[in-house]
Amino acid sequence: MHAIMASKEYYRKNRESRLKYQRDYYKANKGRIARKREVAEAVDPNLAKRRKEYQRAYYRKHRARILKMRAEQYAMRKSANPK
């Protein structure tokens, strides 16, 4: 039980650095990721359709949480840059 709590604390504490790493990784590998997706869709034409269906179902299932997070982020940006 203690290990789970320590793990959660670790991820909470290092959230910003993890997100920065993920953004930097995506920027550095954006072309490679896009090309890999392009090749996968050429091999399996239904892949794009399945991906779209999955994303639609995920959004519908988690819509309230997603909208809440967006509202919080908007409020933070708005308060950080008042006109």
N, C-alpha and C positions, 0 to 999 in steps of 0.2 A: 504494500500500500504506500509506503514511504517513497518508493522509487517512482510511482506514478505521479505523486505530488511534486517530487523533485523535477521530473520530466516536464510537467506542465509549467512549472515555475521557470525552467530553463527556456522553454519556447516563448513564454510570455515576455521574459526579460530580453530575449534576443530577437524579438519580432521585427523591429525596424532594420536590423542588419541582415536578417534573412530576406526581407522584402527587397532591400537594395541589391543584394546578391542576385536574386531572381530577375530583377529589372535589368541589371547589367548583363547577365547571362543571355537573356532574350535579345537585347540589343546587339550583342556580339555575334549571336548565332541565328539571327532572324532569317537571313537568306537560306541558310542550311535547313532550318526548320520548315520554311515554306517549300523548298525544293523536295524535301522528304515527303511532305504532305501531297505535293503534286504527283510524285511518282506513285505513292500509295493509292491515290485516287485513279490514276491511269490503270493500275493493275486491277483495282476493284471499283468499278463505276458506282456501285451502291454505297460506297464509304461516305461520300459527302452527304447523301440523303440520311444515312444512319446517324452521322454526327449531328446533323441539324435536328433530327428527331430527339436525340439524347439531350441536346442543349435546351430544346424547347421544353421537354419534360422536366429537366432539372430546374429551369427558371420557374415553371409553374409550381413545382413542389416547394421551392425555397423563395418564392416571390416576396413574402413579407419581410424576411430577413435581409434580402438583397436591397429592397427599397429602404429599409431602415438604415442599413450601412451607407447607402448613397446619400440619404438625408443628413446623416451625421457628418460625412465627409464634406458635403456642400456647406453645412453650417460652420465647420472648422475653417474651410477656405474663406468663407464670407467674413468670419470674425478676424481672421489673420490679415485680410486685405480690405479694411473698410474704406469706403470712398469719401 
